[in-house]
Amino acid sequence: MRNLLFLLMVASASGAVVVLDRMAVIVGKHVIKTSDIDWDLRVTDFLNRQPSHFSPAAKRQSAERLIDQEIIRQEIVTGNYRRPAESEAMALVNNLRHDRFGGFDLKMREELQRYGITEDQLRAQLLWQLTVLRFIDERFRPAVIVTDEEVHAYYNQHLAEFSRQYPGDQSFEALEPKIRSVLEGQRINENFEQWLAEVRKRARIEYRQEAFQ
């Protein structure tokens, strides 16, 4: 329990104690620190191409994301789910470098520096996102069943939209695989969100309000 009750501190030359980091949330036996929230906000803002913001509301939203991530991480460990390869995350970094920065390393490094993150940290975040997506698919897809009747009903309800989205062949036979994939994705997300909400209700989650000022 000792590691749950710490503040990272150093003594200054005058002997005063300077707080470098502090607990923000305790999830079970795991501590989410203010530095974790700070880093999450920086990398999220970078990926979303929005200005960095560290308001109390933004910090709280970040904390909620990190709580979800810790719950997922614990499930991945106990369930021994497969992890993506580092090369998959590196491919995403390269795609981002090409799409957003025209393939120029210098431009991307400058932008990363402006947000206060490194390429290694970005790659780690993208690797984690891939890990979560793989977990959700492996954990919740097997229980999903989409009937032919549901696919037909969706086709009939959205036929007007298909004429705009899919020029060309809009027959049921042509669109059936896309519709089935959409419905499966919706069910997977619904099952995942329900599971996450149930686990959060049972989890011990303790907030330190002073960390969100």
C-alpha atoms as one frame of an Amber mdcrd trajectory, in Angstrom:
protein
   0.000   0.000   0.000   2.954   2.305   0.495   3.276   3.013  -3.231  -0.312
   4.306  -3.215   0.461   6.991  -0.682   3.317   8.846  -2.247   4.006  12.273
  -3.593   7.114  12.640  -5.684   9.106  15.398  -4.021  12.597  16.850  -3.935
  14.254  19.122  -1.402  15.338  22.501  -2.728  18.562  24.238  -1.747  16.701
  26.112   0.985  15.400  22.873   2.435  11.813  23.460   1.288   9.874  20.561
  -0.226   8.812  21.010  -3.864   6.011  18.820  -5.189   6.834  17.421  -8.631
   3.934  15.035  -9.000   0.918  13.950  -7.064  -1.819  11.351  -7.068  -4.927
  12.260  -9.043  -6.914   8.997  -9.003  -6.521   5.578  -7.424  -7.977   2.710
  -9.458  -7.753  -0.457  -7.419  -4.047  -0.656  -6.625  -3.002   1.562  -9.528
  -2.222   5.260  -9.172  -2.958   7.785 -11.913  -0.670  10.761 -11.344  -1.017
  14.363 -12.446   1.891  13.765 -14.821  -0.097  10.943 -16.473  -2.988  13.329
 -17.040  -0.657  16.015 -18.391   0.891  13.587 -20.871  -2.484  12.200 -21.939
  -3.758  15.711 -22.665  -0.680  16.591 -24.699  -0.724  13.516 -26.917  -4.528
  13.614 -27.316  -4.446  17.251 -28.382  -1.630  16.505 -30.811  -3.529  13.629
 -32.428  -6.729  15.694 -32.594  -4.866  18.706 -34.001  -6.216  21.062 -31.376
  -4.496  23.576 -29.052  -3.169  22.213 -25.766  -5.538  22.883 -22.902  -5.194
  21.983 -19.248  -8.420  23.277 -17.740  -9.978  21.456 -14.761 -12.652  20.053
 -17.093 -10.019  18.783 -19.550  -8.069  17.189 -16.696 -11.185  15.433 -15.468
 -11.970  14.112 -18.948  -8.406  12.849 -19.210  -8.689  11.129 -15.841 -11.838
   9.339 -16.986 -10.003   8.111 -20.101  -7.103   6.882 -17.992  -9.440   5.079
 -15.601 -11.002   3.248 -18.555  -7.544   2.450 -19.876  -6.443   0.958 -16.566
  -9.543  -1.240 -16.412  -8.872  -2.416 -19.963  -5.192  -2.969 -19.199  -6.021
  -5.184 -16.237  -8.425  -7.237 -18.379  -5.806  -7.634 -21.107  -3.250  -8.900
 -18.606  -5.563 -11.336 -16.838  -7.096 -12.531 -20.111  -3.728 -12.919 -21.838
  -4.958 -11.189 -24.992  -2.681 -10.843 -28.002  -0.702  -7.617 -28.397   0.028
  -5.881 -31.719   3.607  -5.690 -32.924   5.694  -2.544 -32.516   5.941  -2.424
 -36.313   2.191  -1.798 -36.556   2.490   1.320 -34.406   5.528   2.449 -36.373
   3.496   2.130 -39.562   0.883   4.464 -38.081   3.581   6.975 -37.160   4.901
   6.848 -40.710   1.399   7.306 -42.120   0.866  10.321 -39.886   4.229  11.755
 -40.922   3.270  11.377 -44.577  -0.354  12.550 -44.360   0.050  15.490 -41.995
   3.617  16.593 -42.558   4.277  15.622 -46.154   6.816  13.024 -45.080   9.144
  15.592 -43.463  10.714  14.452 -40.188  11.663  17.983 -39.169   8.102  19.296
 -39.435   6.745  16.467 -37.322   9.500  16.819 -34.704   8.792  20.538 -34.425
   5.090  19.885 -33.933   5.754  17.177 -31.369   8.092  19.507 -29.526   5.444
  22.211 -29.489   3.123  19.810 -27.685   5.879  18.614 -25.368   5.938  14.982
 -26.466   8.463  12.748 -28.220   8.097  10.416 -31.168   8.669   7.455 -28.845
   5.775   8.606 -26.676   3.589   9.048 -29.742   4.450   5.566 -30.953   3.671
   4.145 -27.493   0.265   5.836 -27.534  -0.562   4.527 -30.991   0.563   1.051
 -29.949  -1.776   1.248 -26.975  -4.672   2.343 -29.179  -4.055  -0.649 -31.435
  -3.931  -2.882 -28.360  -7.315  -1.602 -27.163  -8.918  -2.050 -30.584  -7.610
  -5.620 -30.818  -8.819  -6.395 -27.304 -12.313  -5.059 -28.022 -12.556  -7.102
 -31.202 -11.282 -10.328 -29.626 -13.255  -9.929 -26.411 -16.653  -8.884 -27.783
 -16.965  -9.930 -31.434 -17.526 -13.663 -30.731 -20.810 -12.898 -28.930 -22.184
 -10.712 -31.723 -24.873 -12.156 -33.977 -26.438 -10.125 -36.798 -29.390 -11.825
 -38.477 -30.323 -11.580 -42.150 -33.584  -9.932 -41.099 -31.675  -7.169 -39.318
 -29.490  -6.581 -42.348 -32.556  -6.345 -44.618 -34.265  -3.950 -42.205 -31.214
  -1.696 -42.066 -30.980  -1.706 -45.868 -34.622  -0.667 -46.240 -34.349   2.050
 -43.600 -31.208   3.638 -45.063 -31.698   3.147 -48.781 -31.914   6.905 -49.418
 -28.564   7.417 -47.688 -26.912   4.684 -49.725 -27.680   6.542 -52.942 -25.412
   9.345 -51.729 -22.749   7.245 -50.048 -22.327   4.475 -52.597 -22.792   5.638
 -56.190 -23.187   2.721 -58.549 -24.614  -0.618 -57.572 -26.925  -0.096 -54.595
 -28.564  -3.488 -54.651 -28.920  -5.403 -51.407 -26.464  -8.019 -52.628 -23.800
  -5.373 -53.266 -24.258  -3.559 -49.938 -24.984  -6.528 -47.683 -21.326  -7.019
 -46.536 -20.971  -3.305 -45.656 -24.268  -3.280 -43.755 -23.402  -6.425 -41.829
 -20.018  -4.943 -40.906 -21.671  -1.730 -39.682 -24.178  -3.611 -37.536 -21.484
  -5.870 -36.108 -19.373  -2.842 -35.229 -22.317  -1.210 -33.471 -23.021  -4.350
 -31.435 -19.362  -4.758 -30.496 -19.199  -1.158 -29.263 -22.446  -1.532 -27.328
 -21.204  -4.718 -25.630 -17.870  -3.112 -24.816 -19.441   0.024 -23.329 -21.841
  -2.047 -21.250 -18.987  -4.194 -19.943 -16.869  -1.150 -19.131 -19.715   0.542
 -17.258 -20.336  -2.587 -15.185 -16.660  -3.003 -14.292 -16.378   0.665 -13.326
 -19.285   0.252 -10.914 -17.431  -2.558  -9.113 -14.007  -0.923  -9.190 -12.518
   1.045  -6.327 -11.999   4.512  -7.800 -10.830   7.323  -5.550 -10.380  10.872
  -6.849  -8.064  13.463  -5.320  -9.935  16.653  -6.105  -6.956  18.934  -5.525
  -5.283  17.399  -8.573  -7.966  18.817 -10.870  -7.598  22.490  -9.993
